[in-house]
Amino acid sequence: KFSEGTVIPPNSLRKALSTLYQSDLRFQLQKMADASEALDEILKLLHCDHTGIIDTEKWDDIGCTPLCISHRVFGAQLMDQKICS
């Protein structure tokens, strides 16, 4: 045990992500989903909750001042960049 804090059971988190993203067919139970993708979504949701963003597709439209927990803890803006060759 490393902390006195409450720990979210992984199965409960997995089921919540599955329900939340059912229409996108992401994070579905019994299907492969990358741990970094799950962390990215959780950080986006925390940022959206802090800034009041309803549409999570627009999560990077608004900066957070004071910093949300995602940016305070990880200290960076997350950005996907696609380069076509």
N, C-alpha and C positions, 0 to 999 in steps of 0.2 A: 504494500500500500504506500503510495507516494504522496497522497493528499488527503486532507480531511473533507474536501469538497465532494459534491454529489457527482457521480459518474453516470452518464447516459449509456444504458446497455446498447451494444452495437446492433442487436436485432431490432430494437425499438426505433433506433435512428434509421436503419435501413428500411423498415416498413413505412416510416413517416416520409422519407424521400420517395419511395415507390408510389405512395398515395398522392403526394404533391405533384409529381411529374408524370402521372399516369397518361395524360393526354399526349405527352411528348414521347412516351415509351422509353423514358430514361429511368435508370436506377430501379428497374423492375426486379422483383424477387426471383431468385433462381437464374438471373442473367448476369453476365459480366459487366461490371462498371468500375472504372478506374478510381482508386482512392483519391488521387489528386483532383479528379473531376468532382467528386463528392465534397472535398474540402473547399474547392473553388465556389461551388454553389452555396455552401453554408456561409462562407465569408461574404458572398454577394447578398444573401438574405439578411445577414446581420447589418451590413451597410445600408440596405434598403429600409430596414426597420428603423435604424437610427436617423436617416434623412427623410423618412416619410414617403419614399418612392413606392408607388403601388405596382407599377409595371416593371418587373425585374429585368426585362430586356433593356431598359433604359437606366440600369444601375450606375453606369459611369457618367451620366449626364450631370450629376450634382456632386460636388465635393463635400466633404464633411468637416465642419468647424463648429464645435470641437471635434477632434477625430473620433470616429466610431471605433469599437473594439477591434474590428478587423484591421484597421490602419494603425491603431495604437500598438497592437501586439506584433503585427508583421511589418509595420513601418514602410509599406510600399504600395503604390497603386498597381493593381493587376490589370494587364491588358493582353488580349490575344492579338497576334499579328500574323497574317497569312501572306506568304510570298509565293506567287505563281511563277512557275518557270516555263 
